[in-house]
Amino acid sequence: MSIKIIKDAISVNELKEIAKNQFGDLVKAVVDVEKEIMAIGGELHADEEALLLEQGSQQKNLWGINFYPEKSGNEWVEFNSMINLRPSQGNKSRGVESIELQKKIREIVSKLIL
């Protein structure tokens, strides 16, 4: 599966298809909170991050998440990625510690996945 940069909305069904073809129940994604785009379909968050960086994103704006398309509510987005470890930005875990940043990511996701 090749990595796709999502700028326009895709369906949950497309996400389910990507999950089925990769990890079964999840899709890795990296969200650019400044450009309000994301990369999906990579085997590693770092691969998606690298593609977004090549496209002009800034590392400080990139956050790794996982989608579980079969789940609903807050359970379908998981804030867990090695790329999120950023002590210099005040994020000392694999999660996204800022509730405001989590909210921003969820808003972007809700625009890009219907």
N, C-alpha and C positions, 0 to 999 in steps of 0.2 A: 504494500500500500504506500503510495506516495503522500507526502505531506501537502496539505492544501491550506492556503491562506484564505480565511473566510472574511469577506468584506460585506457581503450581502447575505440575507437570511437563508438558512437551510432548514429542512424539516427534521423533526425528531426521528422520523423513519430513516432518513439518510444517516443520521448518527447511529441508529441501531444497526444498520447495514455495515458501517465501518467497524463497530464493536464486534459484530459477528465474524468479520473477516480478520480481526486481529486478536484481541484478548478475550473475546467471548461476551463479557458483560461490561467492559469499560472502554472509554476512549480518552486518551491523553490529549491535553490541549495546553497551549500557552496563550495567555491573553495580554494584549498590549493595551493598558488602561489609558494611554494618551491618544493613540490612533483609533481606539475602539474597534480593533480587529483581533482575530485570533488565528493560530495555526493548529490544525488537527491532523491526526493520522500518523504521527510519528511513533516509532518504537520507544523513543526516549524523549522526555521533555527537552533535554539539551539539544536534540536534533531540531525540534520545532523552534526553540529559542535561536539557534544558529541561523535558521532560514529567515526569521523575522529580523535579526540583526543585519543580515545581508541586504534586506529590503529597506533598511534605514531606521528601524526601531532602535530605541535606546534601552540598554539592559535594565536600567532602574525602573522602567515601565513594564517589564515582562514578568508575569506571574504564572506558575504552573498549577494546573488543576486537573482533576479527573472527572469525567462524566460517567454516570451510570444510567443510561437511557431507559432502563426498565423501572427505575425507581421514580418517586415523585416528591414534591415539596422540596425542602432543603436537603434531603438525602441524595438527590440526584447529582449534586455538585460537591466534590470533595476538594478541599484546599490542602494538597499534599504533594510536594515535589522537592527534590534536592535543589533545584534552581532557586527555591524560595529562601534558602539559608543566606541571609544578608545582614550580618551584625552591623555593618556600617549604615544600614538603613533602619536599624532598630528591629529587624525581624530575625530572631535567634532560633527559629525552628523551621521545619519543613512545611509548616502550615503558613497561612496568611494571618498574622496576629492582629492586624488592624481591622476592627469591625467596619470602619468606614471604607476601607479598601475592599473588604469582602462584599460590601453592599455595591460598590462601584462595579466590581467584577460580575456580580449577579445581574446588574442592570444591563451590562454589555451582552452577557450571555442571553438574556431574555430578548434582546433585539436581534441577535444573530441566529438563535435557534427557536423555531416556531413549532 
